Amino acid sequence: ATAAAAATAAMSRSFGGLALWVRCSSHLALCMLTRSQLAGVRPDVAGRYTDALQGLAFQCFDGSLRMPASGVNDNFCDCGDGSDEPGTAACAGLPTARFYCHNEESIPKIIYSSRVQDGVCDCCDGSDEAGGAGSRSCPNRCKAEGEAFQAERAQKRASILEGQQVLRGMEGQVNETVAAWQAEQRRLESELVEMERNESVSQALVDSLIKAREEAKSAKAVPTVPNATLVFNEDFEASDAIDGWEVAVGGGARIDSDPKGQHGKVLALRGCTWGGDVFSRKGIMCSLEHKCTVEFWARGAPWQGFSTGSKRTEEEGFDAHSWLAVPASNPDFADRLATTESTDDWRLYRYEFPNNDAFQLLGTGLKVSGREVHFMVQSHASTGQCADTMFDSFSVWRNALGQVTFVDADGDMIEFRLTGLGSLDIYANNELVGSNVTDVKALNGDFIHFADGYRAKAPNRTVVKAVLDLVQQSLAMRKKEHQPQVGELLEKQQPEVSEYAKWALDQQEDAAGSEASDSFSDAKQTDNGEVDWQPLATKKDSDDDPELKQAQANLESAKKQVRGQRLRLKRVADKLELQAKEPRHFSMIDACVESKIQEYRYKICYFDEAKQDSTRLGRFKGWDEGDPSVMLFTNGQKCWEGPPRSIKVHLACGPVASLDEVWEPSRCTYEARVTHPSACTEEALQAVLQSEEAMRTPREEL
């Protein structure tokens, strides 16, 4: 009886001290056999094995087979679910094949059957190896291991309790802090009212000064081109002005206020483009016979030309175009008619168009004459001032020409054409042979000498008289008193400055005291007494109006104060809103944690953004629906040829906030572990307490 009791007690210990009493016969040998065959059995199913051993037959758990009790743990896998071999590796590989380590004085553990008798001591009691528990090959380590587990759990419990104490201290400051935020919010709102009033007063003053200035300008005579008709005019002041323009795909033109306060509403470009940023919907018709005078204001790095279409395409013949006003920094387009400057000041440009009857680009076989063309403007990447480029006051006058055409004695068609600017151009067989000609001679009644010795014999003196009358008209338009007669030798003894040129040059001298918007401050006299039109003039800026300049500076300062105050007010409102939504995480509001991990410095501002050095990993989006202890930060800076960066922040309990670990499980997707008192919840404490009685499974060993 004493031996039987000892055997029964041994059976009890083999199941981790549970009150599981094995029913066996009175024979000690049978009891000893049962103990051997019950190796690796979980306590919750031990009864099925002991009942089988008592009846000397075992039924597979899946019902697939009934066998003698001696078949249990005989190192041969009979059952499809492996239930007949709980203590050997015979059924290794089956998903249900597991070995139970009792690990008395430590934590029970379940391992894969493949680890049984593999020469490695997986169970602290050594029961997974052939020698059994406490054998020399696998000494029993359970007492030491159990003590280590207990110490670890005690430390976790203490850390959670300390964190909860810190958190309670923080929560005690909530009411005081919220009250301070609310007081700050009221103060900022009160100050904002005064700042907005100041902004309104400043805006009204600037508006009144600008209006007075515009009224003064409108009282002056509007300059026109002599003997020409205005066929196009756009100053972009109308509320629907943009409707008259077609913005190209990829373009960014818009109607905006002139930041210099000089031109009111202007056509502003947002950036660089090619092939035209924006096109006028309305077209104009110009020709070699009826040239047009083109005028516009611009600043930045303007490109201007004409296109056969009102939108950009790439089809030959459909988007034929010519760039006629091109920055000086661009060496191409030698046939440009105006050279623009890359400057922050407003410049006035004027030229005559067309100079020849062919388009520069994509216009094979197309003539400019007799064809409707559209304004096109852009700012090219080569200029470096794309975002600063603006246009204003486009005007086009079609010249009412005087013209004399005849066939000379050699059979060449000769044309004398007078432009609206008083320029006399001469063509032979539709080819320009003389531009802005002033040196014209009539010799022996029939011959006309012009353009560096070129001579044509007119059919009669009536034609010669008509040509010389055209010359007279050209000179009269230039305000130069010279009356050529038929047969008279028309020869200039020396270059003279015409009245027209003098007027342009006078504008440069009087610029300081003049408010004319079309002053020609950079006009220069050329060797032949004419005016070099490029560039023309800078438009007067607010430096010439100290009162307006000061008012604009005051307005900008007032706007800046309002913007800053609104931003400060928003930050306070955001904190109050967060406190209402996240009372448990009050201590994390307006707070950050950072640490240098390997070669990078990471900084996580809990409800704002996360960074790796200067690279933004994401902005706070919310909490993970599957795990409320995980903060999600998304829409970070985009990886090179990859997705936008993002990071998951796992909160762990601890009395002191710290950034403990950062890793990158996949490209541009980060995860971090942050310790913070706000994670020290009652749920976290219960999880640690419950883990003391938990059984370790194979998943925890991976």
C-alpha positions as CSV (number, residue, x, y, z in Angstrom):
1,A,0.0,0.0,0.0
2,T,2.9,2.3,0.8
3,A,4.5,1.7,-2.6
4,A,1.2,2.2,-4.4
5,A,0.7,5.6,-2.6
6,A,4.2,6.6,-3.5
7,A,3.5,5.8,-7.2
8,T,0.2,7.7,-7.1
9,A,2.0,10.7,-5.6
10,A,4.6,10.5,-8.4
11,M,1.9,10.5,-11.0
12,S,0.4,13.6,-9.4
13,R,3.7,15.4,-9.5
14,S,4.3,14.4,-13.1
15,F,1.2,16.6,-14.0
16,G,2.5,19.8,-12.4
17,G,0.9,19.3,-9.0
18,L,-2.7,19.1,-10.3
19,A,-5.1,16.9,-8.3
20,L,-5.3,14.3,-11.0
21,W,-5.5,10.9,-9.5
22,V,-4.9,8.0,-11.9
23,R,-7.0,5.0,-11.5
24,C,-4.9,1.9,-11.9
25,S,-4.9,-1.7,-10.7
26,S,-3.4,-2.8,-7.5
27,H,-0.3,-3.9,-9.3
28,L,2.6,-1.5,-8.9
29,A,4.1,-2.7,-12.2
30,L,1.0,-1.5,-14.1
31,C,1.1,1.9,-12.4
32,M,4.8,2.3,-13.3
33,L,3.9,1.4,-16.9
34,T,1.2,4.0,-16.9
35,R,3.5,6.7,-15.7
36,S,5.9,6.0,-18.6
37,Q,3.2,6.0,-21.2
38,L,1.8,9.4,-19.9
39,A,4.9,11.4,-20.9
40,G,4.1,14.6,-22.8
41,V,0.3,14.5,-22.0
42,R,-1.5,17.7,-21.2
43,P,-3.3,17.7,-17.8
44,D,-6.6,18.6,-19.4
45,V,-6.7,15.4,-21.5
46,A,-4.8,13.1,-19.1
47,G,-8.1,11.4,-18.1
48,R,-8.6,10.0,-21.6
49,Y,-5.2,8.3,-21.4
50,T,-5.6,6.9,-17.8
51,D,-9.1,5.6,-18.6
52,A,-7.7,3.9,-21.7
53,L,-4.8,2.4,-19.8
54,Q,-7.2,1.0,-17.1
55,G,-9.2,-0.7,-19.9
56,L,-6.1,-1.7,-21.7
57,A,-7.3,-0.1,-25.0
58,F,-6.9,3.4,-26.4
59,Q,-9.2,5.3,-28.8
60,C,-7.6,7.9,-31.1
61,F,-9.0,11.4,-30.4
62,D,-10.2,11.7,-34.0
63,G,-11.9,8.3,-33.7
64,S,-9.9,6.9,-36.6
65,L,-8.5,3.9,-34.7
66,R,-8.9,1.8,-31.5
67,M,-5.7,0.1,-30.3
68,P,-4.2,-1.7,-27.3
69,A,-3.0,0.6,-24.6
70,S,0.5,-0.6,-25.2
71,G,0.4,1.4,-28.5
72,V,0.5,4.7,-26.6
73,N,4.0,6.3,-26.8
74,D,5.4,3.2,-28.6
75,N,7.3,5.5,-31.0
76,F,5.0,4.6,-33.9
77,C,2.4,7.0,-35.2
78,D,-0.9,5.1,-35.5
79,C,-3.5,7.9,-35.2
80,G,-4.1,10.4,-37.9
81,D,-4.1,13.2,-35.4
82,G,-1.0,11.9,-33.5
83,S,-2.9,11.5,-30.3
84,D,-1.3,8.1,-29.6
85,E,2.2,9.6,-29.4
86,P,2.1,12.6,-27.0
87,G,5.6,11.8,-25.6
88,T,7.6,10.9,-28.7
89,A,8.6,12.5,-32.1
90,A,6.9,9.7,-34.1
91,C,4.1,12.0,-35.2
92,A,6.2,15.1,-35.8
93,G,4.9,17.1,-38.7
94,L,1.3,16.7,-37.9
95,P,-0.3,20.1,-37.0
96,T,-1.7,18.7,-33.8
97,A,1.5,16.9,-32.6
98,R,2.6,18.6,-29.5
99,F,4.6,17.7,-26.3
100,Y,3.7,19.0,-22.9
101,C,6.4,20.1,-20.5
102,H,5.1,20.1,-16.9
103,N,8.0,22.3,-15.7
104,E,7.1,22.1,-12.0
105,E,8.3,25.3,-10.1
106,S,8.3,27.1,-13.5
107,I,5.8,27.8,-16.3
108,P,4.3,24.8,-18.3
109,K,5.3,24.8,-21.9
110,I,4.1,23.1,-25.1
111,I,6.7,22.3,-27.8
112,Y,6.5,20.8,-31.2
113,S,6.8,17.0,-31.2
114,S,9.8,17.3,-33.6
115,R,11.8,18.7,-30.6
116,V,11.3,15.5,-28.5
117,Q,14.5,13.5,-28.1
118,D,16.4,15.7,-30.5
119,G,19.4,16.1,-28.1
120,V,18.3,19.7,-27.1
121,C,16.8,20.3,-23.7
122,D,13.7,22.3,-24.5
123,C,11.8,21.7,-21.3
124,C,13.4,23.0,-18.2
125,D,12.6,19.7,-16.4
126,G,14.3,17.7,-19.2
127,S,11.2,15.6,-19.9
128,D,11.4,16.1,-23.7
129,E,14.6,14.0,-23.8
130,A,15.0,10.2,-23.4
131,G,16.6,10.5,-20.0
132,G,13.5,12.0,-18.5
133,A,13.2,14.7,-15.9
134,G,16.3,15.6,-13.9
135,S,18.6,13.3,-15.9
136,R,22.2,14.1,-16.3
137,S,21.9,15.0,-20.0
138,C,19.1,17.5,-19.1
139,P,19.4,18.8,-15.6
140,N,16.3,20.3,-14.1
141,R,16.5,24.1,-14.5
142,C,12.9,24.8,-13.6
143,K,13.5,26.3,-10.1
144,A,16.0,28.9,-11.5
145,E,13.9,29.6,-14.5
146,G,10.8,30.0,-12.5
147,E,12.5,32.4,-10.1
148,A,13.7,34.5,-13.2
149,F,10.2,34.6,-14.6
150,Q,8.8,35.7,-11.3
151,A,11.4,38.4,-11.0
152,E,10.6,39.6,-14.5
153,R,6.9,39.7,-13.9
154,A,7.4,41.5,-10.6
155,Q,9.5,44.1,-12.4
156,K,6.7,44.6,-15.0
157,R,4.1,44.9,-12.3
158,A,6.2,47.5,-10.4
159,S,6.8,49.4,-13.7
160,I,3.1,49.5,-14.4
161,L,2.2,50.5,-10.9
162,E,4.8,53.3,-11.0
163,G,3.6,54.4,-14.4
164,Q,0.0,54.5,-13.2
165,Q,1.2,56.7,-10.3
166,V,3.0,59.1,-12.7
167,L,-0.1,59.1,-14.9
168,R,-2.4,60.0,-11.9
169,G,-0.1,62.9,-11.1
170,M,-0.4,64.1,-14.7
171,E,-4.1,63.7,-14.7
172,G,-4.3,65.8,-11.6
173,Q,-3.0,68.7,-13.7
174,V,-5.7,68.4,-16.4
175,N,-8.1,70.9,-15.0
176,E,-5.5,73.5,-14.3
177,T,-3.9,73.1,-17.8
178,V,-7.2,73.1,-19.6
179,A,-8.2,76.3,-17.8
180,A,-5.0,77.9,-18.8
181,W,-5.5,76.9,-22.5
182,Q,-9.1,78.3,-22.4
183,A,-7.8,81.6,-20.9
184,E,-5.2,81.8,-23.6
185,Q,-7.9,81.1,-26.3
186,R,-10.0,84.0,-25.0
187,R,-7.1,86.3,-25.0
188,L,-6.0,85.4,-28.5
189,E,-9.6,85.8,-29.8
190,S,-9.8,89.3,-28.2
191,E,-6.5,90.4,-29.7
192,L,-7.5,88.9,-33.1
193,V,-10.5,91.2,-33.3
194,E,-8.3,94.3,-32.9
195,M,-5.8,93.0,-35.4
196,E,-8.5,92.3,-38.0
197,R,-9.9,95.8,-37.5
198,N,-6.4,97.2,-38.1
199,E,-6.0,95.1,-41.2
200,S,-9.4,96.4,-42.6
201,V,-8.4,100.0,-41.9
202,S,-5.0,99.5,-43.6
203,Q,-6.7,97.8,-46.6
204,A,-9.1,100.6,-47.0
205,L,-6.3,103.2,-47.0
206,V,-4.3,101.3,-49.6
207,D,-7.5,100.8,-51.8
208,S,-8.2,104.5,-51.6
209,L,-4.7,105.5,-52.5
210,I,-4.6,103.1,-55.5
211,K,-8.0,104.3,-56.6
212,A,-6.9,107.9,-56.5
213,R,-3.7,107.0,-58.4
214,E,-5.7,105.2,-61.1
215,E,-8.2,108.0,-61.5
216,A,-5.2,110.4,-62.0
217,K,-3.8,108.1,-64.6
218,S,-7.2,107.7,-66.4
219,A,-7.4,111.5,-66.6
220,K,-4.4,111.5,-68.9
221,A,-4.6,111.0,-72.7
222,V,-4.2,107.3,-73.6
223,P,-1.3,107.0,-76.1
224,T,-2.2,105.6,-79.5
225,V,-0.3,104.5,-82.6
226,P,-0.7,107.1,-85.4
227,N,-2.7,106.0,-88.5
228,A,-3.6,102.7,-86.9
229,T,-6.7,100.9,-85.5
230,L,-6.8,99.3,-82.1
231,V,-7.7,95.6,-82.8
232,F,-6.9,94.0,-79.5
233,N,-6.8,95.2,-75.9
234,E,-6.7,93.4,-72.6
235,D,-5.8,94.8,-69.1
236,F,-7.2,91.9,-67.1
237,E,-9.2,94.2,-64.8
238,A,-12.5,92.6,-65.6
239,S,-13.7,89.9,-63.3
240,D,-14.1,87.4,-66.2
241,A,-10.9,88.4,-67.9
242,I,-9.5,84.8,-67.7
243,D,-12.4,83.6,-69.8
244,G,-10.7,85.2,-72.8
245,W,-7.6,83.0,-72.4
246,E,-7.0,79.3,-72.9
247,V,-4.6,77.8,-70.3
248,A,-2.6,74.9,-71.9
249,V,-2.4,71.5,-70.3
250,G,0.5,71.7,-67.8
251,G,0.2,75.5,-67.8
252,G,-0.5,77.5,-64.6
253,A,-1.6,81.0,-65.7
254,R,-4.1,82.9,-63.5
255,I,-5.4,86.4,-62.9
256,D,-3.8,87.8,-59.8
257,S,-3.0,91.1,-58.1
258,D,0.3,92.7,-58.9
259,P,2.5,92.2,-55.9
260,K,4.3,95.4,-56.6
261,G,1.0,97.3,-56.4
262,Q,1.5,99.0,-59.8
263,H,-0.7,97.2,-62.4
264,G,-3.8,96.2,-60.5
265,K,-4.9,92.8,-61.9
266,V,-2.3,91.0,-64.1
267,L,-1.8,87.7,-65.9
268,A,0.5,85.7,-63.6
269,L,2.3,82.5,-64.4
270,R,2.8,79.8,-61.8
271,G,5.9,78.1,-63.2
272,C,7.9,77.0,-66.2
273,T,6.4,75.4,-69.3
274,W,7.1,75.0,-73.0
275,G,5.1,75.5,-76.2
276,G,3.0,78.2,-74.6
277,D,1.5,78.5,-71.1
278,V,-1.7,80.4,-72.0
279,F,-3.2,81.6,-75.3
280,S,-5.7,84.3,-76.1
281,R,-9.0,83.0,-77.4
282,K,-9.5,86.1,-79.6
283,G,-7.3,86.2,-82.7
284,I,-5.9,89.1,-84.8
285,M,-4.9,89.3,-88.4
286,C,-1.7,91.0,-89.5
287,S,0.3,90.8,-92.7
288,L,3.2,92.2,-94.5
289,E,0.9,94.7,-96.2
290,H,-1.0,95.5,-93.0
291,K,1.5,95.2,-90.1
292,C,0.5,95.3,-86.5
293,T,2.1,97.2,-83.7
294,V,2.2,95.0,-80.6
295,E,2.6,96.4,-77.1
296,F,2.6,94.8,-73.6
297,W,4.0,95.2,-70.1
298,A,5.9,92.3,-68.4
299,R,8.2,91.5,-65.6
300,G,10.1,88.3,-64.6
301,A,11.4,86.5,-67.7
302,P,8.7,86.9,-70.3
303,W,8.3,85.0,-73.6
304,Q,5.7,86.3,-76.0
305,G,4.7,85.2,-79.5
306,F,1.8,84.3,-81.8
307,S,0.3,80.9,-82.6
308,T,-2.2,79.8,-85.2
309,G,-4.3,78.0,-82.5
310,S,-5.6,79.1,-79.1
311,K,-4.2,76.0,-77.4
312,R,-0.9,74.1,-77.5
313,T,-0.6,71.0,-79.7
314,E,2.3,69.3,-81.4
315,E,0.8,68.8,-84.9
316,E,2.6,70.3,-87.8
317,G,0.6,73.1,-89.4
318,F,-2.0,73.2,-86.6
319,D,0.1,74.9,-83.9
320,A,2.5,76.9,-86.1
321,H,3.9,79.6,-83.9
322,S,6.7,82.2,-83.6
323,W,8.4,83.5,-80.5
324,L,8.9,87.2,-81.1
325,A,9.7,88.6,-77.7
326,V,12.4,86.4,-76.1
327,P,14.8,87.0,-73.1
328,A,18.2,88.2,-73.9
329,S,19.7,85.2,-72.1
330,N,18.3,82.9,-74.7
331,P,20.7,82.8,-77.7
332,D,18.1,81.2,-80.1
333,F,15.4,83.0,-82.0
334,A,17.8,85.3,-83.9
335,D,14.7,86.6,-85.8
336,R,13.0,87.9,-82.6
337,L,11.4,91.3,-82.9
338,A,11.9,92.3,-79.3
339,T,14.5,91.3,-76.6
340,T,13.0,91.0,-73.2
341,E,14.8,91.4,-69.9
342,S,14.9,89.1,-66.9
343,T,14.0,91.6,-64.2
344,D,11.8,92.1,-61.2
345,D,10.7,95.5,-62.6
346,W,7.9,96.1,-65.0
347,R,9.0,96.7,-68.6
348,L,7.1,98.0,-71.6
349,Y,7.8,96.2,-75.0
350,R,6.7,97.3,-78.4
351,Y,7.4,95.9,-81.9
352,E,5.9,95.6,-85.4
353,F,4.6,92.3,-86.6
354,P,5.2,90.4,-88.9
355,N,8.7,91.0,-90.2
356,N,8.5,88.1,-92.6
357,D,5.7,85.9,-93.8
358,A,6.8,82.6,-92.3
359,F,6.3,81.0,-88.9
360,Q,9.4,79.9,-86.9
361,L,8.1,76.5,-85.7
362,L,5.7,73.8,-87.0
363,G,4.5,76.0,-89.8
364,T,5.8,74.4,-93.0
365,G,4.1,76.1,-95.9
366,L,1.9,78.4,-93.8
367,K,2.0,82.2,-94.2
368,V,1.4,84.7,-91.5
369,S,-0.4,87.1,-93.8
370,G,-4.1,86.7,-94.0
371,R,-4.2,84.2,-91.1
372,E,-5.7,84.7,-87.7
373,V,-3.1,84.4,-84.9
374,H,-3.4,84.3,-81.1
375,F,-1.3,85.7,-78.4
376,M,0.8,83.1,-76.5
377,V,3.0,83.7,-73.5
378,Q,5.2,81.6,-71.2
379,S,8.2,81.5,-69.0
380,H,10.8,79.0,-69.9
381,A,12.9,76.9,-67.5
382,S,16.1,78.4,-68.9
383,T,15.2,81.8,-67.4
384,G,15.0,80.7,-63.7
385,Q,12.2,83.2,-63.0
386,C,9.2,81.2,-64.0
387,A,7.1,81.9,-60.9
388,D,7.8,85.6,-61.0
389,T,6.7,86.2,-64.6
390,M,3.6,88.4,-65.2
391,F,2.0,90.2,-68.1
392,D,-0.3,93.2,-68.4
393,S,-2.0,95.5,-70.9
394,F,-1.7,93.7,-74.2
395,S,-2.5,96.1,-77.1
396,V,-2.4,95.6,-80.9
397,W,-2.9,98.3,-83.5
398,R,-3.2,97.3,-87.2
399,N,-1.5,99.9,-89.2
400,A,-3.3,101.9,-91.9
401,L,-0.5,101.7,-94.5
402,G,0.4,103.8,-97.3
403,Q,1.8,101.6,-100.1
404,V,3.3,101.9,-103.6
405,T,3.8,98.8,-105.7
406,F,5.3,98.7,-109.2
407,V,7.3,96.4,-111.6
408,D,10.7,97.9,-112.4
409,A,12.5,97.7,-115.7
410,D,14.1,94.4,-114.7
411,G,10.8,92.7,-114.0
412,D,11.1,92.8,-110.2
413,M,8.1,93.6,-108.1
414,I,9.0,96.6,-105.9
415,E,6.9,97.6,-102.9
416,F,7.2,100.6,-100.6
417,R,5.3,100.0,-97.3
418,L,4.7,102.6,-94.6
419,T,4.0,101.2,-91.1
420,G,2.1,102.8,-88.3
421,L,5.3,103.8,-86.5
422,G,6.4,105.8,-89.5
423,S,8.9,103.2,-90.7
424,L,9.3,102.8,-94.5
425,D,10.1,99.2,-95.5
426,I,11.0,98.2,-99.1
427,Y,10.4,94.7,-100.6
428,A,11.6,93.2,-103.8
429,N,9.6,90.2,-105.0
430,N,8.2,89.9,-101.4
431,E,11.6,89.9,-99.9
432,L,12.6,92.6,-97.4
433,V,15.5,94.6,-98.9
434,G,15.3,97.7,-96.7
435,S,13.8,98.3,-93.3
436,N,13.2,101.7,-91.7
437,V,14.6,103.3,-94.8
438,T,15.2,107.1,-94.7
439,D,17.9,107.5,-97.4
440,V,15.9,107.7,-100.6
441,K,17.1,109.4,-103.9
442,A,15.3,110.1,-107.1
443,L,17.7,110.5,-110.0
444,N,17.0,111.4,-113.7
445,G,13.3,111.3,-113.1
446,D,12.8,107.5,-113.4
447,F,15.4,105.9,-111.1
448,I,14.9,105.5,-107.4
449,H,18.0,104.8,-105.2
450,F,17.6,103.3,-101.8
451,A,18.9,100.6,-99.4
452,D,22.7,100.7,-99.8
453,G,22.8,101.4,-103.5
454,Y,19.9,99.3,-104.6
455,R,18.3,101.0,-107.6
456,A,15.0,100.4,-109.4
457,K,13.7,102.1,-112.6
458,A,10.0,103.1,-112.2
459,P,7.7,102.9,-115.2
460,N,7.0,106.6,-115.0
461,R,7.4,109.7,-113.0
462,T,3.9,109.4,-111.5
463,V,5.2,106.3,-109.6
464,V,8.3,108.1,-108.5
465,K,6.1,111.0,-107.3
466,A,4.0,108.5,-105.3
467,V,7.1,106.9,-103.7
468,L,8.5,110.3,-102.7
469,D,5.1,111.3,-101.3
470,L,5.3,108.1,-99.2
471,V,8.8,109.1,-98.0
472,Q,7.4,112.6,-97.1
473,Q,4.6,111.0,-95.1
474,S,7.1,108.8,-93.3
475,L,9.2,111.7,-92.4
476,A,6.2,113.7,-91.4
477,M,5.1,111.0,-89.0
478,R,8.5,111.2,-87.4
479,K,8.0,115.0,-87.0
480,K,10.9,115.7,-89.2
481,E,10.6,118.7,-91.6
482,H,11.8,117.6,-94.9
483,Q,9.9,118.1,-98.2
484,P,11.4,116.0,-101.1
485,Q,10.4,116.9,-104.6
486,V,10.2,114.9,-107.8
487,G,13.6,114.8,-109.5
488,E,15.3,116.3,-106.4
489,L,18.3,114.5,-104.9
490,L,17.1,113.3,-101.5
491,E,20.3,112.9,-99.5
492,K,20.9,113.3,-95.9
493,Q,24.2,115.1,-95.3
494,Q,24.5,113.8,-91.7
495,P,22.4,111.8,-89.2
496,E,19.7,113.9,-87.6
497,V,17.5,113.1,-84.6
498,S,13.9,113.2,-85.6
499,E,11.3,114.9,-83.4
500,Y,9.9,111.4,-82.7
501,A,13.3,110.2,-81.4
502,K,13.8,113.4,-79.5
503,W,10.4,112.9,-77.8
504,A,11.4,109.3,-76.8
505,L,14.8,110.5,-75.5
506,D,13.2,113.4,-73.6
507,Q,11.2,110.9,-71.6
508,Q,14.4,109.5,-70.2
509,E,15.5,112.9,-68.9
510,D,12.1,113.7,-67.5
511,A,11.4,110.3,-66.0
512,A,11.8,111.4,-62.4
513,G,9.1,114.0,-62.7
514,S,6.8,112.2,-65.1
515,E,3.9,109.8,-64.3
516,A,3.2,108.7,-67.8
517,S,2.8,105.0,-68.0
518,D,4.4,104.8,-71.4
519,S,7.6,106.6,-70.7
520,F,10.7,105.3,-72.7
521,S,13.3,105.6,-70.0
522,D,15.8,103.4,-71.8
523,A,15.4,104.6,-75.3
524,K,18.7,105.4,-77.1
525,Q,19.6,107.2,-80.2
526,T,21.2,105.0,-82.9
527,D,23.7,106.1,-85.5
528,N,21.0,106.9,-88.1
529,G,19.1,109.1,-85.7
530,E,16.4,106.6,-84.9
531,V,15.3,105.2,-81.5
532,D,16.4,101.8,-80.2
533,W,13.2,100.4,-78.8
534,Q,14.6,97.5,-76.7
535,P,14.1,97.7,-73.9
536,L,11.7,100.5,-73.5
537,A,10.8,101.6,-70.0
538,T,10.4,100.5,-66.4
539,K,6.9,101.3,-65.1
540,K,7.0,103.6,-62.0
541,D,6.8,101.6,-58.8
542,S,5.6,102.6,-55.4
543,D,9.1,104.1,-54.6
544,D,7.8,107.2,-56.4
545,D,4.8,107.3,-54.1
546,P,6.1,107.2,-50.5
547,E,2.6,107.4,-49.1
548,L,1.4,104.4,-51.0
549,K,4.6,102.5,-50.3
550,Q,4.2,103.1,-46.5
551,A,0.5,102.2,-46.6
552,Q,1.2,98.9,-48.4
553,A,4.0,98.1,-45.9
554,N,1.6,98.7,-43.0
555,L,-1.1,96.5,-44.7
556,E,1.4,93.7,-45.2
557,S,2.5,93.9,-41.5
558,A,-1.2,93.9,-40.4
559,K,-1.9,90.8,-42.6
560,K,1.1,89.1,-41.2
561,Q,0.0,89.7,-37.6
562,V,-3.5,88.4,-38.4
563,R,-2.0,85.2,-40.0
564,G,0.2,84.6,-37.0
565,Q,-2.6,85.2,-34.5
566,R,-4.9,82.8,-36.3
567,L,-2.2,80.2,-36.4
568,R,-1.6,80.5,-32.6
569,L,-5.4,80.4,-32.0
570,K,-5.7,77.2,-34.1
571,R,-3.0,75.5,-32.1
572,V,-4.7,76.2,-28.8
573,A,-8.1,75.1,-30.2
574,D,-6.5,71.9,-31.5
575,K,-5.1,71.1,-28.0
576,L,-8.5,71.6,-26.4
577,E,-10.1,69.4,-29.0
578,L,-7.5,66.7,-28.5
579,Q,-8.0,66.8,-24.8
580,A,-11.7,66.3,-25.2
581,K,-11.2,63.3,-27.6
582,E,-8.2,61.8,-25.9
583,P,-8.5,62.4,-22.1
584,R,-6.4,59.4,-21.3
585,H,-3.5,60.7,-23.5
586,F,-3.7,64.2,-22.1
587,S,0.0,64.1,-21.1
588,M,1.0,63.4,-24.8
589,I,-0.7,66.5,-26.2
590,D,1.9,69.0,-27.4
591,A,4.7,66.6,-26.5
592,C,7.4,64.8,-28.4
593,V,10.0,62.1,-27.8
594,E,13.2,61.6,-29.6
595,S,16.3,59.4,-29.7
596,K,19.3,58.7,-31.9
597,I,19.1,55.1,-33.1
598,Q,22.0,53.9,-35.1
599,E,23.0,56.7,-37.5
600,Y,19.6,58.5,-37.5
601,R,17.9,60.8,-35.0
602,Y,14.2,60.0,-34.7
603,K,11.6,62.4,-33.3
604,I,7.9,61.6,-32.7
605,C,5.5,64.3,-31.8
606,Y,2.5,62.2,-30.7
607,F,-0.4,64.1,-32.3
608,D,1.6,65.9,-35.0
609,E,4.3,64.3,-37.0
610,A,7.2,61.8,-37.0
611,K,10.7,62.5,-38.5
612,Q,13.9,60.7,-39.3
613,D,16.4,63.6,-39.1
614,S,14.8,66.1,-41.5
615,T,12.8,63.5,-43.4
616,R,9.1,63.4,-42.5
617,L,7.9,59.8,-41.9
618,G,4.3,60.8,-41.6
619,R,1.6,62.9,-39.9
620,F,-0.7,61.6,-37.2
621,K,-3.8,60.0,-38.7
622,G,-5.3,58.1,-35.8
623,W,-5.3,54.9,-33.8
624,D,-5.0,51.4,-35.3
625,E,-8.6,49.9,-35.2
626,G,-7.1,46.4,-34.6
627,D,-4.8,47.6,-31.8
628,P,-5.7,50.7,-29.8
629,S,-2.2,51.0,-28.4
630,V,-0.8,51.7,-31.9
631,M,-0.6,55.2,-33.4
632,L,-0.6,55.6,-37.2
633,F,1.4,58.2,-39.0
634,T,0.9,58.4,-42.8
635,N,1.6,60.5,-45.9
636,G,5.2,61.1,-45.2
637,Q,7.7,62.2,-47.7
638,K,7.7,60.0,-50.8
639,C,10.5,57.5,-51.2
640,W,12.5,57.6,-54.4
641,E,10.5,55.5,-56.9
642,G,8.6,54.2,-53.9
643,P,5.5,54.9,-51.7
644,P,5.1,57.7,-49.2
645,R,6.7,56.9,-45.9
646,S,4.6,55.8,-42.9
647,I,5.2,54.6,-39.4
648,K,3.3,52.7,-36.7
649,V,4.1,53.7,-33.1
650,H,3.5,50.9,-30.5
651,L,2.9,52.4,-27.0
652,A,4.3,50.4,-24.1
653,C,3.9,51.1,-20.4
654,G,6.6,52.8,-18.4
655,P,7.0,55.6,-15.9
656,V,9.2,57.6,-18.2
657,A,8.6,58.6,-21.8
658,S,11.2,57.2,-24.2
659,L,11.7,56.2,-27.8
660,D,13.2,52.7,-27.4
661,E,13.3,51.1,-30.8
662,V,12.7,51.8,-34.5
663,W,12.8,49.3,-37.3
664,E,11.8,49.1,-41.0
665,P,10.0,45.9,-41.8
666,S,9.5,46.9,-45.4
667,R,10.8,49.6,-47.6
668,C,9.7,53.1,-46.4
669,T,7.3,51.5,-43.8
670,Y,8.6,52.0,-40.3
671,E,7.6,50.8,-36.8
672,A,8.6,52.1,-33.4
673,R,8.2,51.2,-29.8
674,V,7.6,54.1,-27.4
675,T,7.4,53.8,-23.6
676,H,4.9,56.3,-22.0
677,P,2.9,56.4,-18.7
678,S,-0.3,56.8,-20.6
679,A,0.0,53.2,-21.7
680,C,0.0,52.0,-18.0
681,T,-3.6,51.1,-17.9
682,E,-5.5,48.7,-15.7
683,E,-5.8,46.4,-18.7
684,A,-2.0,46.3,-19.0
685,L,-1.6,45.3,-15.4
686,Q,-4.3,42.5,-15.7
687,A,-2.5,41.2,-18.8
688,V,0.8,40.8,-16.7
689,L,-1.1,39.2,-13.9
690,Q,-2.8,36.7,-16.2
691,S,0.5,35.8,-17.9
692,E,1.8,34.4,-14.6
693,E,-0.5,31.4,-14.9
694,A,-0.3,31.3,-18.7
695,M,1.2,28.4,-20.6
696,R,3.9,29.1,-23.2
697,T,3.0,27.8,-26.7
698,P,5.2,27.1,-29.8
699,R,4.1,30.5,-31.3
700,E,5.9,32.3,-28.3
701,E,9.0,30.3,-29.0
702,L,9.3,31.4,-32.7
